[in-house]
Amino acid sequence: MSWDGVPEAFQEWWTKRARAGWFDVTRIPFDEMEGWSFDGPTGNLVHGSGKFFSVEGLRVTDGDGRGSWAQPVIHQPEFGVLGILVKDFDGVPHCLMQAKMEPGNVNTLQLSPTVQATRSNYTRVHGGQPTRYLDHFRGPGRGQVLVDTLQSEQGTWFWHKRNRNMVVRVTEDVPLHEDHQWIAWDDLRRMLRIDDLVNMDSRSVIASLPFPPGPGDTGSPEDIRSPGAASPGAAHHSMRHILSWFTEAKTRCDWSARLVPLAAVPGWTRSPRRIGDEAGDRFDVIAVRVQAGNREVPGWTQPLLAPRALGLAAFLVRRIDGVPHLLARAGHEPGLLDRVEIAPTVQLPDAAAGGPGGAPPFLDVVNGAAQDQVRFDTVLSEEGGRFYHARTRYRLIEVGDEVPVRVPEDFCWTTVSQLMELVGHGHYLNVEARTLLACARSL
């Protein structure tokens, strides 16, 4: 891990937290899970409490009803809270971040929001300790709410999953737990460039943080957020045009998706240790036993979804009349509540996927980019509480006239400021687009 530009005080705190905590994750057979079982009639993998989440089947059917496919999916019909406290110190906004261990993290410890908890966790279904700082985000005693939206998560692996993304400003002293640290906004956005440091939940909230560019921004070609991006009339398309484009893209979505029993999913087999697709190119559902020294409960078992490959998410960036624009795509994912959300230019579950006749538009541009075109290139982890070693290569690639201003109907050029406006509302940007929006603000 390269710590370039990261304050020494943070590095020292991070090292101490890594040494102080202990965490052990062991893959186990399904029948060794405690509190989890396969439901007899449906084959769904469920928790005995009826809470937390379940693994069920998902069936997608073409608009004409002639074609369909199916897969397992995580169903978690409750809202979690992803909240970041902010406070000004000497006029500089700081975020209260948490060093949090998750069973699916490839490196165990990652930087999490102040509060990252499902409803089952913060209502203490597990019988563990209360969630720290939760009162700052719920009830009448909370501070000034800057951001409060419901945002989706991975629509390829979750069914209608949403979390409440919040940013709350406080002015009073907040007792500091040893697993939490105030981090200056300018330092936090630099940390996005470090592999597997800032977790997915943090990135989702960071994308909507209403802070201005930091003092180091120069508007250079390496910074895609040039001053012109926020100038009235500077964008290639008006916000009204973008909203109409997005609405029309949703009306073209002529397929349907629904939950089905896991036992009714063809092409997937269950063995004592995994549920996997027979083709071997998708993902597995596995079971793990967790022992933890700094979590609400000291140990538990649970299922995790384990991808088999490194994913890819990339925005193409082009300057139109001198203003940097990102090439957004209307992304179709079966697990999304509204089926379509704004996605990166290219988004694949397998970064090595694609080929003659099968590659999505612009994948060749992303893969063929020269080094001097790359504005951001970092491997970041996805949700470690539900996914096992799920990682995505996030890229921002600057292009020129080789990518035309006129693009296919599922694509639209947008500015960062326009995406910032949209992310203030739920169900516009998918989680990968929100991550890349946060990454764009890190430059």
C-alpha positions as CSV (number, residue, x, y, z in Angstrom):
1,M,0.0,0.0,0.0
2,S,1.4,3.4,-1.0
3,W,0.7,6.2,1.5
4,D,1.7,9.1,-0.8
5,G,0.1,12.3,0.4
6,V,-1.5,10.6,3.5
7,P,-0.7,12.4,6.8
8,E,1.6,10.5,9.1
9,A,-0.9,10.8,12.0
10,F,-3.4,8.9,10.0
11,Q,-0.9,6.2,9.1
12,E,0.0,5.8,12.8
13,W,-3.6,5.5,13.8
14,W,-4.4,3.0,11.0
15,T,-1.5,0.8,11.9
16,K,-2.5,0.8,15.6
17,R,-6.1,-0.2,14.7
18,A,-4.9,-3.0,12.4
19,R,-2.7,-4.3,15.2
20,A,-5.3,-3.9,18.0
21,G,-8.1,-5.8,16.3
22,W,-8.1,-9.5,15.5
23,F,-10.3,-11.0,12.9
24,D,-10.5,-14.6,11.6
25,V,-12.7,-15.6,8.6
26,T,-12.9,-19.3,7.7
27,R,-14.9,-20.9,4.9
28,I,-17.2,-23.6,6.3
29,P,-19.9,-26.0,4.9
30,F,-23.4,-24.6,4.9
31,D,-24.6,-27.1,7.6
32,E,-22.1,-25.6,10.1
33,M,-23.8,-22.2,10.0
34,E,-25.6,-21.3,13.2
35,G,-29.0,-19.7,12.8
36,W,-29.0,-20.2,9.0
37,S,-30.7,-22.9,7.0
38,F,-32.2,-23.8,3.6
39,D,-35.9,-23.4,3.7
40,G,-37.6,-26.7,2.8
41,P,-40.3,-25.6,0.3
42,T,-38.2,-22.9,-1.5
43,G,-34.6,-23.8,-1.0
44,N,-33.9,-20.2,0.0
45,L,-31.0,-19.6,2.4
46,V,-32.6,-17.8,5.4
47,H,-31.8,-16.7,9.0
48,G,-34.0,-18.2,11.7
49,S,-34.9,-14.7,13.0
50,G,-36.4,-13.7,9.7
51,K,-34.1,-10.7,9.8
52,F,-30.7,-9.8,8.2
53,F,-31.0,-11.1,4.7
54,S,-31.7,-14.2,2.6
55,V,-30.4,-15.7,-0.6
56,E,-33.2,-16.3,-3.1
57,G,-33.7,-16.8,-6.8
58,L,-34.1,-14.1,-9.4
59,R,-35.7,-14.6,-12.8
60,V,-35.4,-12.1,-15.7
61,T,-37.8,-12.4,-18.6
62,D,-37.5,-10.6,-22.0
63,G,-40.3,-8.3,-23.0
64,D,-41.7,-10.8,-25.5
65,G,-41.7,-13.5,-22.9
66,R,-39.6,-15.9,-25.1
67,G,-36.3,-15.6,-23.3
68,S,-35.3,-15.7,-19.7
69,W,-32.4,-16.4,-17.3
70,A,-32.0,-16.9,-13.6
71,Q,-29.5,-16.6,-10.8
72,P,-29.3,-16.4,-7.0
73,V,-29.6,-12.9,-5.4
74,I,-29.3,-11.4,-2.0
75,H,-32.7,-10.1,-0.6
76,Q,-32.3,-7.7,2.2
77,P,-35.7,-5.9,2.6
78,E,-34.6,-3.3,5.2
79,F,-32.9,0.1,5.1
80,G,-29.4,0.4,6.6
81,V,-27.8,3.7,7.7
82,L,-24.6,4.9,6.1
83,G,-23.8,8.1,7.9
84,I,-20.8,10.5,8.0
85,L,-20.5,13.1,10.7
86,V,-18.8,16.3,9.6
87,K,-17.4,19.1,11.7
88,D,-15.2,22.1,11.0
89,F,-11.9,22.4,12.7
90,D,-10.2,25.8,12.1
91,G,-12.6,26.3,9.2
92,V,-11.6,23.0,7.5
93,P,-14.4,20.4,7.1
94,H,-13.4,17.0,8.7
95,C,-15.3,13.7,8.4
96,L,-15.5,11.2,11.3
97,M,-14.5,7.9,9.7
98,Q,-14.2,4.4,11.2
99,A,-11.6,1.6,10.9
100,K,-14.0,-1.3,10.3
101,M,-13.3,-5.0,9.8
102,E,-15.7,-6.9,7.5
103,P,-15.6,-10.6,6.8
104,G,-15.5,-10.2,3.0
105,N,-12.7,-7.6,2.8
106,V,-9.7,-8.8,1.0
107,N,-7.5,-6.9,3.5
108,T,-9.9,-7.1,6.5
109,L,-9.7,-3.5,7.7
110,Q,-11.1,-0.6,5.6
111,L,-12.2,3.0,6.1
112,S,-15.9,3.0,6.8
113,P,-18.5,5.8,7.5
114,T,-19.1,7.0,11.1
115,V,-22.1,4.7,11.1
116,Q,-22.5,1.7,8.9
117,A,-25.3,-0.6,10.1
118,T,-28.3,-2.5,8.8
119,R,-31.6,-2.1,10.7
120,S,-31.1,-5.7,12.1
121,N,-27.8,-4.6,13.5
122,Y,-28.8,-1.3,15.0
123,T,-32.0,-2.8,16.5
124,R,-29.6,-5.4,18.0
125,V,-31.2,-8.5,16.6
126,H,-27.8,-10.1,17.1
127,G,-27.9,-9.3,20.8
128,G,-24.6,-7.3,20.5
129,Q,-23.5,-3.9,21.6
130,P,-25.3,-0.7,20.5
131,T,-24.2,1.0,17.3
132,R,-21.9,4.0,18.2
133,Y,-22.9,7.5,17.1
134,L,-26.3,6.3,15.8
135,D,-28.1,9.0,17.8
136,H,-26.5,11.6,15.6
137,F,-28.4,10.3,12.6
138,R,-31.8,9.3,14.1
139,G,-34.2,11.2,16.3
140,P,-34.7,14.8,17.4
141,G,-31.2,15.3,18.8
142,R,-29.3,14.9,15.6
143,G,-27.3,17.8,14.0
144,Q,-27.8,19.7,10.8
145,V,-28.7,17.3,8.0
146,L,-26.7,18.1,4.8
147,V,-27.5,14.9,2.9
148,D,-30.3,12.4,3.3
149,T,-31.1,10.1,0.4
150,L,-32.0,6.5,-0.3
151,Q,-29.4,5.0,-2.6
152,S,-29.3,1.6,-4.4
153,E,-26.5,-1.0,-4.2
154,Q,-25.3,-3.6,-6.7
155,G,-28.3,-4.4,-8.9
156,T,-26.6,-7.5,-10.3
157,W,-26.3,-9.1,-6.8
158,F,-29.0,-7.5,-4.7
159,W,-32.7,-7.4,-5.0
160,H,-34.1,-3.9,-4.5
161,K,-31.4,-3.1,-1.9
162,R,-31.3,0.4,-0.6
163,N,-29.4,2.2,2.2
164,R,-30.0,5.6,3.7
165,N,-27.0,7.8,2.9
166,M,-26.6,10.7,5.3
167,V,-24.2,13.5,6.1
168,V,-24.8,15.4,9.4
169,R,-22.9,18.4,10.5
170,V,-22.2,18.8,14.2
171,T,-20.7,21.7,16.2
172,E,-20.5,20.2,19.6
173,D,-17.7,18.0,20.9
174,V,-18.1,14.4,20.0
175,P,-16.4,11.8,22.2
176,L,-13.9,9.9,20.0
177,H,-13.8,6.2,20.1
178,E,-10.5,4.6,19.4
179,D,-11.8,3.0,16.1
180,H,-12.9,6.5,14.8
181,Q,-10.8,9.4,13.6
182,W,-11.5,12.9,12.3
183,I,-10.1,13.2,8.7
184,A,-9.8,16.4,6.8
185,W,-11.9,16.4,3.6
186,D,-8.9,17.1,1.4
187,D,-7.0,14.1,2.9
188,L,-10.0,11.8,2.7
189,R,-10.5,12.4,-1.0
190,R,-6.8,11.6,-1.6
191,M,-7.3,8.3,0.2
192,L,-9.6,7.2,-2.6
193,R,-6.5,6.7,-4.8
194,I,-5.2,3.9,-2.5
195,D,-6.2,0.4,-3.3
196,D,-8.8,-1.2,-1.0
197,L,-8.7,1.5,1.6
198,V,-12.0,3.5,1.4
199,N,-14.8,1.0,1.5
200,M,-17.9,1.0,-0.8
201,D,-20.3,2.5,1.8
202,S,-17.9,5.4,2.4
203,R,-17.6,6.1,-1.3
204,S,-21.3,6.1,-1.7
205,V,-21.7,8.9,0.9
206,I,-18.5,10.8,-0.2
207,A,-20.0,11.2,-3.7
208,S,-22.7,13.4,-2.2
209,L,-20.5,15.5,0.2
210,P,-21.4,19.1,-0.5
211,F,-17.9,20.5,0.0
212,P,-16.1,22.7,-2.5
213,P,-12.8,21.7,-4.2
214,G,-9.8,21.6,-1.9
215,P,-7.1,24.3,-1.8
216,G,-4.8,22.2,-4.0
217,D,-7.1,22.3,-7.0
218,T,-5.5,24.1,-10.0
219,G,-7.9,23.3,-12.9
220,S,-5.1,21.6,-14.7
221,P,-5.8,18.9,-17.4
222,E,-5.3,16.2,-14.7
223,D,-8.2,17.7,-12.8
224,I,-11.4,16.9,-14.7
225,R,-13.4,19.3,-12.5
226,S,-12.3,22.5,-14.3
227,P,-13.9,25.8,-13.3
228,G,-15.9,25.9,-16.5
229,A,-17.8,22.7,-15.5
230,A,-19.9,24.6,-13.0
231,S,-20.5,27.7,-15.2
232,P,-24.0,28.4,-16.4
233,G,-24.6,27.2,-19.9
234,A,-21.2,25.5,-20.1
235,A,-22.5,21.9,-20.1
236,H,-23.2,20.3,-23.5
237,H,-26.6,19.2,-22.4
238,S,-29.1,21.0,-20.0
239,M,-30.3,19.2,-16.9
240,R,-33.7,19.0,-18.5
241,H,-32.3,17.2,-21.5
242,I,-30.4,14.7,-19.3
243,L,-33.6,14.0,-17.2
244,S,-35.5,13.4,-20.4
245,W,-32.8,11.1,-21.8
246,F,-32.8,9.1,-18.6
247,T,-36.6,8.8,-18.5
248,E,-36.7,7.7,-22.1
249,A,-34.1,5.1,-21.4
250,K,-36.2,3.7,-18.7
251,T,-39.2,3.4,-21.0
252,R,-37.1,1.3,-23.4
253,C,-36.5,-1.3,-20.8
254,D,-38.9,-4.0,-21.8
255,W,-37.9,-6.9,-19.6
256,S,-39.1,-7.9,-16.2
257,A,-37.5,-9.4,-13.1
258,R,-39.0,-11.2,-10.1
259,L,-38.0,-13.2,-7.1
260,V,-38.4,-17.0,-7.4
261,P,-37.4,-19.9,-5.1
262,L,-33.7,-20.6,-5.0
263,A,-34.5,-24.2,-5.7
264,A,-36.1,-23.2,-9.0
265,V,-33.0,-21.5,-10.5
266,P,-31.7,-23.7,-13.4
267,G,-28.0,-23.9,-14.2
268,W,-26.9,-23.5,-10.6
269,T,-26.0,-26.3,-8.3
270,R,-25.6,-26.6,-4.5
271,S,-22.8,-28.6,-2.9
272,P,-22.0,-28.8,0.8
273,R,-19.7,-25.8,0.5
274,R,-21.0,-23.6,-2.3
275,I,-23.8,-22.6,-4.7
276,G,-22.3,-22.0,-8.1
277,D,-23.2,-21.7,-11.8
278,E,-22.5,-24.7,-13.9
279,A,-20.7,-22.6,-16.5
280,G,-18.2,-21.5,-13.8
281,D,-18.0,-17.8,-14.9
282,R,-20.3,-16.0,-12.5
283,F,-20.0,-16.2,-8.8
284,D,-20.5,-18.5,-5.8
285,V,-22.5,-18.3,-2.6
286,I,-20.4,-19.6,0.3
287,A,-20.6,-19.8,4.1
288,V,-18.0,-18.4,6.6
289,R,-17.4,-18.4,10.3
290,V,-16.2,-15.1,11.7
291,Q,-14.3,-14.4,14.9
292,A,-13.9,-10.7,15.7
293,G,-12.3,-8.7,18.4
294,N,-13.8,-5.3,17.8
295,R,-17.3,-5.8,16.5
296,E,-20.7,-5.7,18.2
297,V,-20.7,-9.5,18.6
298,P,-17.5,-11.6,19.0
299,G,-18.4,-14.2,16.5
300,W,-21.0,-15.4,14.0
301,T,-21.6,-17.3,10.8
302,Q,-23.1,-16.1,7.5
303,P,-23.4,-16.6,3.8
304,L,-21.4,-14.4,1.4
305,L,-21.5,-13.9,-2.4
306,A,-18.1,-14.5,-3.9
307,P,-17.3,-13.2,-7.4
308,R,-14.8,-15.1,-9.4
309,A,-13.2,-12.2,-11.2
310,L,-12.0,-8.6,-10.8
311,G,-14.7,-6.2,-12.0
312,L,-14.3,-3.1,-14.2
313,A,-16.0,0.3,-14.0
314,A,-14.8,3.2,-16.1
315,F,-16.0,6.7,-17.2
316,L,-14.7,8.2,-20.4
317,V,-13.9,11.9,-20.0
318,R,-13.9,14.3,-22.9
319,R,-13.6,18.1,-23.0
320,I,-16.4,19.6,-25.0
321,D,-15.9,23.3,-25.6
322,G,-13.1,23.1,-23.0
323,V,-15.4,21.7,-20.3
324,P,-14.8,18.1,-19.0
325,H,-17.7,15.8,-19.5
326,L,-18.3,12.2,-18.3
327,L,-19.9,9.7,-20.7
328,A,-22.8,8.4,-18.7
329,R,-24.8,5.3,-19.7
330,A,-28.3,4.1,-18.9
331,G,-27.4,0.9,-17.0
332,H,-29.9,-2.0,-16.9
333,E,-29.6,-4.2,-13.8
334,P,-32.3,-6.7,-12.8
335,G,-32.1,-6.1,-9.1
336,L,-32.5,-2.3,-9.2
337,L,-35.9,-1.0,-7.9
338,D,-36.5,0.9,-11.2
339,R,-34.4,-1.5,-13.3
340,V,-32.4,1.4,-14.8
341,E,-29.9,3.9,-13.2
342,I,-27.1,6.0,-14.6
343,A,-24.0,3.9,-14.8
344,P,-20.3,4.3,-15.9
345,T,-19.5,4.2,-19.6
346,V,-18.3,0.6,-19.2
347,Q,-19.3,-1.6,-16.3
348,L,-18.4,-5.3,-16.2
349,P,-18.4,-8.0,-13.5
350,D,-15.2,-9.4,-15.1
351,A,-12.6,-6.9,-16.2
352,A,-11.2,-9.5,-18.7
353,A,-14.6,-10.1,-20.3
354,G,-15.5,-9.0,-23.8
355,G,-14.4,-10.1,-27.2
356,P,-15.3,-10.1,-30.9
357,G,-19.0,-9.5,-31.2
358,G,-19.5,-9.6,-27.4
359,A,-17.7,-6.5,-26.1
360,P,-19.9,-3.6,-24.9
361,P,-19.5,-0.2,-26.5
362,F,-16.3,1.7,-25.7
363,L,-14.6,-1.2,-24.0
364,D,-11.9,-1.1,-26.6
365,V,-11.3,2.6,-25.8
366,V,-11.0,1.9,-22.1
367,N,-8.7,-1.1,-22.6
368,G,-6.6,0.6,-25.3
369,A,-6.0,3.9,-23.4
370,A,-2.4,5.2,-23.3
371,Q,-1.0,5.9,-19.9
372,D,-1.2,9.7,-20.5
373,Q,-5.0,9.4,-20.9
374,V,-5.5,7.7,-17.5
375,R,-6.7,10.2,-14.9
376,F,-7.6,7.6,-12.2
377,D,-6.9,3.9,-11.9
378,T,-7.4,2.2,-8.6
379,V,-8.8,-1.2,-7.4
380,L,-11.4,-0.7,-4.7
381,S,-13.4,-3.3,-2.7
382,E,-17.2,-3.7,-2.8
383,E,-19.4,-4.4,0.3
384,G,-17.4,-6.6,2.6
385,G,-20.4,-7.5,4.7
386,R,-22.1,-9.3,1.9
387,F,-19.4,-10.0,-0.7
388,Y,-16.3,-12.1,-0.4
389,H,-13.2,-10.5,-1.9
390,A,-15.3,-8.5,-4.4
391,R,-13.1,-5.9,-6.0
392,T,-13.5,-3.6,-9.0
393,R,-10.9,-1.7,-11.1
394,Y,-12.2,1.9,-11.2
395,R,-10.9,4.1,-14.1
396,L,-11.3,7.6,-15.5
397,I,-10.0,7.8,-19.1
398,E,-9.6,11.1,-20.9
399,V,-10.3,10.9,-24.6
400,G,-10.4,13.3,-27.6
401,D,-12.0,13.5,-31.0
402,E,-11.7,9.7,-31.4
403,V,-14.9,9.5,-29.3
404,P,-17.6,11.6,-30.9
405,V,-19.9,14.0,-29.2
406,R,-22.8,12.3,-30.8
407,V,-23.1,8.9,-29.0
408,P,-25.6,5.9,-29.1
409,E,-29.0,6.4,-27.4
410,D,-28.1,4.7,-24.2
411,F,-25.2,7.2,-23.6
412,C,-25.1,10.9,-22.7
413,W,-22.4,13.4,-21.9
414,T,-22.7,15.0,-18.5
415,T,-20.6,17.2,-16.3
416,V,-19.5,16.3,-12.8
417,S,-21.6,19.2,-11.4
418,Q,-24.7,17.7,-13.1
419,L,-24.0,14.3,-11.6
420,M,-23.5,16.0,-8.3
421,E,-26.9,17.5,-8.6
422,L,-28.5,14.1,-9.5
423,V,-26.8,12.2,-6.7
424,G,-28.6,14.4,-4.2
425,H,-31.7,12.3,-5.1
426,G,-32.1,8.6,-4.9
427,H,-32.2,6.1,-7.8
428,Y,-30.4,8.2,-10.3
429,L,-26.7,7.0,-10.1
430,N,-25.9,3.4,-9.4
431,V,-23.2,2.5,-6.8
432,E,-20.4,2.2,-9.3
433,A,-21.2,5.6,-10.8
434,R,-21.3,7.1,-7.3
435,T,-17.9,5.6,-6.6
436,L,-16.4,7.1,-9.8
437,L,-18.0,10.4,-9.0
438,A,-16.2,10.3,-5.6
439,C,-13.0,9.4,-7.5
440,A,-13.4,12.2,-9.9
441,R,-13.6,14.6,-6.9
442,S,-10.4,13.1,-5.6
443,L,-8.3,14.5,-8.4
